Amino acid sequence: MRGLVALSFLFLIPVLPAADRPNLLVLVADDLRPDGIAALGNPVVRTPNLDALAARSLVFTRAFCSYPICVVSRSEMLSGRHHWENNGKGGFAEKTIFWPEAFREAGYETWHIGKWHVSGRPSERGYTEVAGLFAGGGGKFWKEGQTDRRGVPVTGYTGWIFQSDDGKTQFPELGVGLTPGIDERFADAAVSLIGRGGEKPWFCHVNFTAPHDPLFPTETSTARLRDVAIETPPDFLPEHPFDHGNFDGRDEQLLPRPRTEASVRELRRDYCAVIEDLDHAVGKILAGLEASGEAANTVVIFTSDHGLAVGSHGLSGKQNQYDHTLRVPLSIAGPGIPPGRTAAMVYLRELFPTSCDLAGIAIPESVTGRSFAEVLKGESEGHHDAVFGSFTDTQRSIETDDGWKVVFYPKLDRWQLFDLKSDPLELRDLASANHPRFAALRDRLEAWQMEAGDPILGGK
């Protein structure tokens, strides 16, 4: 019989029978576009496992990160807070209660597998156990001169061990190196924990590296896609029309400039190959869950920390406000969740309070994200009427539930306006046409900046 816990932090947690307290399996890809798998619109990849998961899930077609960088987005998920409410740089505010910590205090085993790309260590953030860890330990642990399959130099993504606080002790026994089989190793680690059983419910958080660069697809996926026709994306541009705030950033140096159709097609070929490897790893985890006998009592969440351009709009990276990057794939399956699709607008950071509601756990006071459990239960069709995005001091955006979007570039004092219903690829900027919707959206974005404490406003 699973143990029950009635007291956590400074408030009571609803005590539920063990059978009513679901496990939580959270699968997080890295840099996966909202159309990254076959079921969500990718015409090239074969993703049978993720497609099957989507078919039995409630799929959110308008799920968003709010800051398209790995560490910041993951910190929002872990804390349930907007990054300006943390420290704005991927760290955390004082007295933050973390997602796994809330579940641990409610009597759950809490496991971290895979990429660690936030401040601190798993044990400091509420995880009771770690397996298959991938974490950078510092510059001296990178393999000098390593390149990806296309010969592009690898910069800063091959570390696999933690360094102690005094800088002397290393922990290689925890580590997994960056290889074409890394996500399968994460899957093996997850299955080993899920399959061992036990009295307590569990929270299993698997952070994949795929399909983040450097792209190291396995030979199986590479061989399948070698002769497959890869089309240039319909929103391809040789060059973004202006400096969006990350023109010379690391990610934008992964493709030659101006972009060529050939270089984008080859990048997308490798990107799709790594997604197929990710699908295989997810399939192994889901098979292990089924074999454990716990599948019927497990909520399964699949998402990504943000999307990626991969040649769209003349960009290769994720540091932008276009929907191919701000939107993320999000599928949630589990007991009491009817499958289907929803256009409800939700944030990644709201997964924390939502999962607390599903598990009958009190939402910690430090969490400011709003649960969308009512959408999952079929009790509501909407959540937000607008969502907001940002990147450094160079980009701000608002997108409304009726399909209008404004992007502001403070450094340039430049605006974009898109009608997403008629122009979902964001190719026709209407801001210069003095559109009647523009002023209201601009004013609402500025009001949100004031309310949210946007640091670029200074003393305003």
PyMOL commands that set and color helices and strands:
alter all, ss='L'
color gray80, all
select helices_A, chain A and resi 18-20+38-40+48-55+70-79+99-105+122-124+139-141+172-174+182-194+219-225+251-253+261-292+295-297+323-326+348-359+373-376+431-433+438-452+455-457
alter helices_A, ss='H'
color red, helices_A
select strands_A, chain A and resi 7-8+11-12+23-29+58-60+63-64+109-115+129-134+202-207+298-304+327-328+330-333+340-342+346-347+386-391+395-400+404-409+414-419
alter strands_A, ss='S'
color yellow, strands_A
deselect
rebuild
show_as cartoon
